[in-house]
Amino acid sequence: MNENVMQKRLSWRLAELPPVTGLSLPFWRKMVIERKIRSRKPAGGAIVILDEDLKAFLAGEDKDETRDQDNSLVAA
């Protein structure tokens, strides 16, 4: 992530990721659909990715290495 833009956040919406990471919105949607990054969708809300899951993904860690399997993954 760009150090100038890096903020302390708990979670990110998909639309907020492209300017911070330099990766496109379709890329992030594909990663969620293919379950390559852990995501959540609160009731009636937008898909969100926790900051710690985003950092692990960008560091190349497997989502199952950082946390036990979670049933709250969402395919949009």
Backbone atoms as SQL, in Angstrom:
CREATE TABLE atoms (id INTEGER PRIMARY KEY, chain TEXT, resi INTEGER, resn TEXT, atom TEXT, x REAL, y REAL, z REAL);
INSERT INTO atoms VALUES
  (1, 'A', 1, 'MET', 'N', 0.848, -1.181, 0.000),
  (2, 'A', 1, 'MET', 'CA', 0.000, 0.000, 0.000),
  (3, 'A', 1, 'MET', 'C', 0.889, 1.239, 0.000),
  (4, 'A', 2, 'ASN', 'N', 0.375, 2.260, -0.550),
  (5, 'A', 2, 'ASN', 'CA', 1.103, 3.514, -0.587),
  (6, 'A', 2, 'ASN', 'C', 1.220, 4.071, 0.834),
  (7, 'A', 3, 'GLU', 'N', 2.453, 4.287, 1.293),
  (8, 'A', 3, 'GLU', 'CA', 2.675, 4.754, 2.664),
  (9, 'A', 3, 'GLU', 'C', 2.062, 6.126, 2.916),
  (10, 'A', 4, 'ASN', 'N', 1.963, 6.964, 1.883),
  (11, 'A', 4, 'ASN', 'CA', 1.390, 8.296, 2.054),
  (12, 'A', 4, 'ASN', 'C', -0.112, 8.253, 2.306),
  (13, 'A', 5, 'VAL', 'N', -0.751, 7.207, 1.821),
  (14, 'A', 5, 'VAL', 'CA', -2.202, 7.103, 1.937),
  (15, 'A', 5, 'VAL', 'C', -2.594, 6.181, 3.092),
  (16, 'A', 6, 'MET', 'N', -1.657, 5.377, 3.556),
  (17, 'A', 6, 'MET', 'CA', -1.957, 4.391, 4.597),
  (18, 'A', 6, 'MET', 'C', -2.576, 5.050, 5.819),
  (19, 'A', 7, 'GLN', 'N', -3.676, 4.495, 6.253),
  (20, 'A', 7, 'GLN', 'CA', -4.404, 5.018, 7.393),
  (21, 'A', 7, 'GLN', 'C', -4.673, 3.878, 8.350),
  (22, 'A', 8, 'LYS', 'N', -4.874, 4.214, 9.623),
  (23, 'A', 8, 'LYS', 'CA', -5.301, 3.196, 10.570),
  (24, 'A', 8, 'LYS', 'C', -6.802, 3.043, 10.415),
  (25, 'A', 9, 'ARG', 'N', -7.201, 1.866, 9.938),
  (26, 'A', 9, 'ARG', 'CA', -8.613, 1.597, 9.712),
  (27, 'A', 9, 'ARG', 'C', -8.914, 0.194, 10.162),
  (28, 'A', 10, 'LEU', 'N', -10.153, -0.038, 10.498),
  (29, 'A', 10, 'LEU', 'CA', -10.567, -1.387, 10.858),
  (30, 'A', 10, 'LEU', 'C', -10.963, -2.194, 9.630),
  (31, 'A', 11, 'SER', 'N', -11.605, -1.522, 8.667),
  (32, 'A', 11, 'SER', 'CA', -12.062, -2.224, 7.476),
  (33, 'A', 11, 'SER', 'C', -12.117, -1.277, 6.282),
  (34, 'A', 12, 'TRP', 'N', -12.224, -1.884, 5.115),
  (35, 'A', 12, 'TRP', 'CA', -12.268, -1.139, 3.852),
  (36, 'A', 12, 'TRP', 'C', -13.435, -1.644, 3.026),
  (37, 'A', 13, 'ARG', 'N', -14.129, -0.728, 2.367),
  (38, 'A', 13, 'ARG', 'CA', -15.111, -1.119, 1.354),
  (39, 'A', 13, 'ARG', 'C', -14.350, -1.346, 0.062),
  (40, 'A', 14, 'LEU', 'N', -14.910, -2.158, -0.819),
  (41, 'A', 14, 'LEU', 'CA', -14.219, -2.462, -2.074),
  (42, 'A', 14, 'LEU', 'C', -13.881, -1.197, -2.866),
  (43, 'A', 15, 'ALA', 'N', -14.798, -0.256, -2.920),
  (44, 'A', 15, 'ALA', 'CA', -14.583, 0.961, -3.703),
  (45, 'A', 15, 'ALA', 'C', -13.446, 1.819, -3.155),
  (46, 'A', 16, 'GLU', 'N', -13.066, 1.615, -1.902),
  (47, 'A', 16, 'GLU', 'CA', -11.978, 2.401, -1.307),
  (48, 'A', 16, 'GLU', 'C', -10.597, 1.810, -1.591),
  (49, 'A', 17, 'LEU', 'N', -10.545, 0.577, -2.048),
  (50, 'A', 17, 'LEU', 'CA', -9.264, -0.101, -2.232),
  (51, 'A', 17, 'LEU', 'C', -8.440, 0.357, -3.438),
  (52, 'A', 18, 'PRO', 'N', -9.043, 0.608, -4.617),
  (53, 'A', 18, 'PRO', 'CA', -8.212, 0.972, -5.765),
  (54, 'A', 18, 'PRO', 'C', -7.271, 2.167, -5.546),
  (55, 'A', 19, 'PRO', 'N', -7.723, 3.291, -5.000),
  (56, 'A', 19, 'PRO', 'CA', -6.772, 4.399, -4.846),
  (57, 'A', 19, 'PRO', 'C', -5.676, 4.121, -3.815),
  (58, 'A', 20, 'VAL', 'N', -5.954, 3.242, -2.878),
  (59, 'A', 20, 'VAL', 'CA', -4.979, 2.948, -1.825),
  (60, 'A', 20, 'VAL', 'C', -3.972, 1.898, -2.270),
  (61, 'A', 21, 'THR', 'N', -4.441, 0.910, -3.030),
  (62, 'A', 21, 'THR', 'CA', -3.576, -0.206, -3.407),
  (63, 'A', 21, 'THR', 'C', -3.015, -0.110, -4.817),
  (64, 'A', 22, 'GLY', 'N', -3.690, 0.666, -5.675),
  (65, 'A', 22, 'GLY', 'CA', -3.268, 0.735, -7.066),
  (66, 'A', 22, 'GLY', 'C', -3.816, -0.414, -7.905),
  (67, 'A', 23, 'LEU', 'N', -4.667, -1.239, -7.314),
  (68, 'A', 23, 'LEU', 'CA', -5.286, -2.354, -8.025),
  (69, 'A', 23, 'LEU', 'C', -6.747, -1.998, -8.310),
  (70, 'A', 24, 'SER', 'N', -7.244, -2.428, -9.458),
  (71, 'A', 24, 'SER', 'CA', -8.565, -1.996, -9.921),
  (72, 'A', 24, 'SER', 'C', -9.710, -2.595, -9.112),
  (73, 'A', 25, 'LEU', 'N', -10.865, -1.936, -9.189),
  (74, 'A', 25, 'LEU', 'CA', -12.073, -2.433, -8.538),
  (75, 'A', 25, 'LEU', 'C', -12.483, -3.802, -9.095),
  (76, 'A', 26, 'PRO', 'N', -12.426, -4.021, -10.429),
  (77, 'A', 26, 'PRO', 'CA', -12.740, -5.369, -10.927),
  (78, 'A', 26, 'PRO', 'C', -11.797, -6.444, -10.366),
  (79, 'A', 27, 'PHE', 'N', -10.536, -6.098, -10.150),
  (80, 'A', 27, 'PHE', 'CA', -9.602, -7.043, -9.538),
  (81, 'A', 27, 'PHE', 'C', -10.080, -7.434, -8.140),
  (82, 'A', 28, 'TRP', 'N', -10.454, -6.437, -7.332),
  (83, 'A', 28, 'TRP', 'CA', -10.893, -6.708, -5.962),
  (84, 'A', 28, 'TRP', 'C', -12.185, -7.515, -5.951),
  (85, 'A', 29, 'ARG', 'N', -13.105, -7.215, -6.871),
  (86, 'A', 29, 'ARG', 'CA', -14.352, -7.992, -6.958),
  (87, 'A', 29, 'ARG', 'C', -14.044, -9.454, -7.281),
  (88, 'A', 30, 'LYS', 'N', -13.105, -9.657, -8.213),
  (89, 'A', 30, 'LYS', 'CA', -12.719, -11.011, -8.592),
  (90, 'A', 30, 'LYS', 'C', -12.102, -11.754, -7.411),
  (91, 'A', 31, 'MET', 'N', -11.267, -11.089, -6.644),
  (92, 'A', 31, 'MET', 'CA', -10.640, -11.725, -5.488),
  (93, 'A', 31, 'MET', 'C', -11.688, -12.153, -4.457),
  (94, 'A', 32, 'VAL', 'N', -12.725, -11.343, -4.277),
  (95, 'A', 32, 'VAL', 'CA', -13.803, -11.682, -3.338),
  (96, 'A', 32, 'VAL', 'C', -14.619, -12.852, -3.886),
  (97, 'A', 33, 'ILE', 'N', -14.984, -12.794, -5.150),
  (98, 'A', 33, 'ILE', 'CA', -15.778, -13.860, -5.759),
  (99, 'A', 33, 'ILE', 'C', -15.025, -15.191, -5.704),
  (100, 'A', 34, 'GLU', 'N', -13.722, -15.160, -5.974),
  (101, 'A', 34, 'GLU', 'CA', -12.917, -16.380, -5.963),
  (102, 'A', 34, 'GLU', 'C', -12.457, -16.763, -4.554),
  (103, 'A', 35, 'ARG', 'N', -12.873, -15.961, -3.579),
  (104, 'A', 35, 'ARG', 'CA', -12.541, -16.203, -2.163),
  (105, 'A', 35, 'ARG', 'C', -11.039, -16.270, -1.913),
  (106, 'A', 36, 'LYS', 'N', -10.315, -15.409, -2.606),
  (107, 'A', 36, 'LYS', 'CA', -8.874, -15.342, -2.403),
  (108, 'A', 36, 'LYS', 'C', -8.515, -14.357, -1.304),
  (109, 'A', 37, 'ILE', 'N', -9.473, -13.540, -0.925),
  (110, 'A', 37, 'ILE', 'CA', -9.294, -12.629, 0.199),
  (111, 'A', 37, 'ILE', 'C', -10.530, -12.748, 1.087),
  (112, 'A', 38, 'ARG', 'N', -10.301, -12.743, 2.359),
  (113, 'A', 38, 'ARG', 'CA', -11.396, -12.855, 3.329),
  (114, 'A', 38, 'ARG', 'C', -12.223, -11.564, 3.301),
  (115, 'A', 39, 'SER', 'N', -13.530, -11.712, 3.206),
  (116, 'A', 39, 'SER', 'CA', -14.417, -10.547, 3.173),
  (117, 'A', 39, 'SER', 'C', -15.668, -10.829, 3.984),
  (118, 'A', 40, 'ARG', 'N', -16.388, -9.768, 4.261),
  (119, 'A', 40, 'ARG', 'CA', -17.633, -9.872, 5.023),
  (120, 'A', 40, 'ARG', 'C', -18.670, -8.941, 4.400),
  (121, 'A', 41, 'LYS', 'N', -19.919, -9.297, 4.628),
  (122, 'A', 41, 'LYS', 'CA', -21.001, -8.427, 4.173),
  (123, 'A', 41, 'LYS', 'C', -22.007, -8.324, 5.313),
  (124, 'A', 42, 'PRO', 'N', -21.918, -7.242, 6.090),
  (125, 'A', 42, 'PRO', 'CA', -22.891, -7.060, 7.165),
  (126, 'A', 42, 'PRO', 'C', -24.305, -7.000, 6.586),
  (127, 'A', 43, 'ALA', 'N', -25.269, -7.357, 7.377),
  (128, 'A', 43, 'ALA', 'CA', -26.659, -7.373, 6.918),
  (129, 'A', 43, 'ALA', 'C', -27.025, -6.055, 6.244),
  (130, 'A', 44, 'GLY', 'N', -27.389, -6.127, 4.981),
  (131, 'A', 44, 'GLY', 'CA', -27.819, -4.956, 4.241),
  (132, 'A', 44, 'GLY', 'C', -26.704, -3.989, 3.893),
  (133, 'A', 45, 'GLY', 'N', -25.464, -4.380, 4.127),
  (134, 'A', 45, 'GLY', 'CA', -24.356, -3.463, 3.912),
  (135, 'A', 45, 'GLY', 'C', -23.491, -3.836, 2.726),
  (136, 'A', 46, 'ALA', 'N', -22.465, -3.040, 2.536),
  (137, 'A', 46, 'ALA', 'CA', -21.514, -3.269, 1.461),
  (138, 'A', 46, 'ALA', 'C', -20.494, -4.317, 1.890),
  (139, 'A', 47, 'ILE', 'N', -19.849, -4.942, 0.931),
  (140, 'A', 47, 'ILE', 'CA', -18.790, -5.891, 1.221),
  (141, 'A', 47, 'ILE', 'C', -17.614, -5.130, 1.822),
  (142, 'A', 48, 'VAL', 'N', -17.073, -5.658, 2.911),
  (143, 'A', 48, 'VAL', 'CA', -15.926, -5.024, 3.552),
  (144, 'A', 48, 'VAL', 'C', -14.824, -6.053, 3.760),
  (145, 'A', 49, 'ILE', 'N', -13.602, -5.554, 3.783),
  (146, 'A', 49, 'ILE', 'CA', -12.420, -6.364, 4.041),
  (147, 'A', 49, 'ILE', 'C', -11.727, -5.756, 5.246),
  (148, 'A', 50, 'LEU', 'N', -11.465, -6.575, 6.242),
  (149, 'A', 50, 'LEU', 'CA', -10.768, -6.074, 7.419),
  (150, 'A', 50, 'LEU', 'C', -9.347, -5.670, 7.047),
  (151, 'A', 51, 'ASP', 'N', -8.850, -4.642, 7.710),
  (152, 'A', 51, 'ASP', 'CA', -7.517, -4.126, 7.421),
  (153, 'A', 51, 'ASP', 'C', -6.459, -5.211, 7.572),
  (154, 'A', 52, 'GLU', 'N', -6.564, -6.031, 8.612),
  (155, 'A', 52, 'GLU', 'CA', -5.566, -7.081, 8.820),
  (156, 'A', 52, 'GLU', 'C', -5.606, -8.118, 7.700),
  (157, 'A', 53, 'ASP', 'N', -6.792, -8.399, 7.152),
  (158, 'A', 53, 'ASP', 'CA', -6.907, -9.332, 6.034),
  (159, 'A', 53, 'ASP', 'C', -6.335, -8.724, 4.754),
  (160, 'A', 54, 'LEU', 'N', -6.542, -7.434, 4.562),
  (161, 'A', 54, 'LEU', 'CA', -5.972, -6.747, 3.407),
  (162, 'A', 54, 'LEU', 'C', -4.450, -6.781, 3.471),
  (163, 'A', 55, 'LYS', 'N', -3.893, -6.474, 4.618),
  (164, 'A', 55, 'LYS', 'CA', -2.425, -6.483, 4.771),
  (165, 'A', 55, 'LYS', 'C', -1.858, -7.875, 4.531),
  (166, 'A', 56, 'ALA', 'N', -2.535, -8.898, 5.051),
  (167, 'A', 56, 'ALA', 'CA', -2.078, -10.272, 4.843),
  (168, 'A', 56, 'ALA', 'C', -2.133, -10.637, 3.358),
  (169, 'A', 57, 'PHE', 'N', -3.199, -10.245, 2.673),
  (170, 'A', 57, 'PHE', 'CA', -3.337, -10.526, 1.246),
  (171, 'A', 57, 'PHE', 'C', -2.226, -9.851, 0.460),
  (172, 'A', 58, 'LEU', 'N', -1.977, -8.578, 0.740),
  (173, 'A', 58, 'LEU', 'CA', -0.950, -7.837, 0.015),
  (174, 'A', 58, 'LEU', 'C', 0.456, -8.353, 0.321),
  (175, 'A', 59, 'ALA', 'N', 0.627, -8.969, 1.489),
  (176, 'A', 59, 'ALA', 'CA', 1.922, -9.546, 1.859),
  (177, 'A', 59, 'ALA', 'C', 2.105, -10.940, 1.255),
  (178, 'A', 60, 'GLY', 'N', 1.055, -11.444, 0.586),
  (179, 'A', 60, 'GLY', 'CA', 1.144, -12.735, -0.072),
  (180, 'A', 60, 'GLY', 'C', 0.827, -13.914, 0.823),
  (181, 'A', 61, 'GLU', 'N', 0.263, -13.657, 1.987),
  (182, 'A', 61, 'GLU', 'CA', -0.092, -14.741, 2.893),
  (183, 'A', 61, 'GLU', 'C', -1.415, -15.360, 2.465),
  (184, 'A', 62, 'ASP', 'N', -1.513, -16.656, 2.635),
  (185, 'A', 62, 'ASP', 'CA', -2.753, -17.367, 2.348),
  (186, 'A', 62, 'ASP', 'C', -3.780, -16.997, 3.407),
  (187, 'A', 63, 'LYS', 'N', -5.020, -16.780, 3.014),
  (188, 'A', 63, 'LYS', 'CA', -6.038, -16.350, 3.977),
  (189, 'A', 63, 'LYS', 'C', -6.238, -17.352, 5.095),
  (190, 'A', 64, 'ASP', 'N', -6.004, -18.630, 4.851),
  (191, 'A', 64, 'ASP', 'CA', -6.176, -19.645, 5.881),
  (192, 'A', 64, 'ASP', 'C', -4.974, -19.723, 6.824),
  (193, 'A', 65, 'GLU', 'N', -3.855, -19.125, 6.444),
  (194, 'A', 65, 'GLU', 'CA', -2.689, -19.117, 7.322),
  (195, 'A', 65, 'GLU', 'C', -2.875, -18.145, 8.475),
  (196, 'A', 66, 'THR', 'N', -3.572, -17.053, 8.241),
  (197, 'A', 66, 'THR', 'CA', -3.693, -16.002, 9.239),
  (198, 'A', 66, 'THR', 'C', -4.861, -16.206, 10.188),
  (199, 'A', 67, 'ARG', 'N', -5.856, -16.988, 9.796),
  (200, 'A', 67, 'ARG', 'CA', -7.054, -17.176, 10.600),
  (201, 'A', 67, 'ARG', 'C', -7.700, -18.505, 10.294),
  (202, 'A', 68, 'ASP', 'N', -8.441, -19.030, 11.212),
  (203, 'A', 68, 'ASP', 'CA', -9.208, -20.242, 10.954),
  (204, 'A', 68, 'ASP', 'C', -10.265, -19.950, 9.904),
  (205, 'A', 69, 'GLN', 'N', -10.725, -20.988, 9.243),
  (206, 'A', 69, 'GLN', 'CA', -11.756, -20.807, 8.223),
  (207, 'A', 69, 'GLN', 'C', -12.976, -20.109, 8.822),
  (208, 'A', 70, 'ASP', 'N', -13.508, -19.143, 8.104),
  (209, 'A', 70, 'ASP', 'CA', -14.627, -18.339, 8.593),
  (210, 'A', 70, 'ASP', 'C', -15.790, -18.496, 7.627),
  (211, 'A', 71, 'ASN', 'N', -16.964, -18.744, 8.143),
  (212, 'A', 71, 'ASN', 'CA', -18.139, -18.941, 7.298),
  (213, 'A', 71, 'ASN', 'C', -18.750, -17.632, 6.827),
  (214, 'A', 72, 'SER', 'N', -18.173, -16.496, 7.205),
  (215, 'A', 72, 'SER', 'CA', -18.770, -15.222, 6.814),
  (216, 'A', 72, 'SER', 'C', -18.216, -14.707, 5.483),
  (217, 'A', 73, 'LEU', 'N', -17.461, -15.520, 4.752),
  (218, 'A', 73, 'LEU', 'CA', -16.984, -15.101, 3.444),
  (219, 'A', 73, 'LEU', 'C', -18.163, -14.932, 2.510),
  (220, 'A', 74, 'VAL', 'N', -18.053, -13.947, 1.647),
  (221, 'A', 74, 'VAL', 'CA', -19.171, -13.632, 0.765),
  (222, 'A', 74, 'VAL', 'C', -18.685, -13.611, -0.665),
  (223, 'A', 75, 'ALA', 'N', -19.407, -14.217, -1.542),
  (224, 'A', 75, 'ALA', 'CA', -19.166, -14.093, -2.969),
  (225, 'A', 75, 'ALA', 'C', -20.204, -13.125, -3.503),
  (226, 'A', 76, 'ALA', 'N', -19.738, -12.014, -4.010),
  (227, 'A', 76, 'ALA', 'CA', -20.664, -10.990, -4.489),
  (228, 'A', 76, 'ALA', 'C', -21.101, -11.273, -5.893);
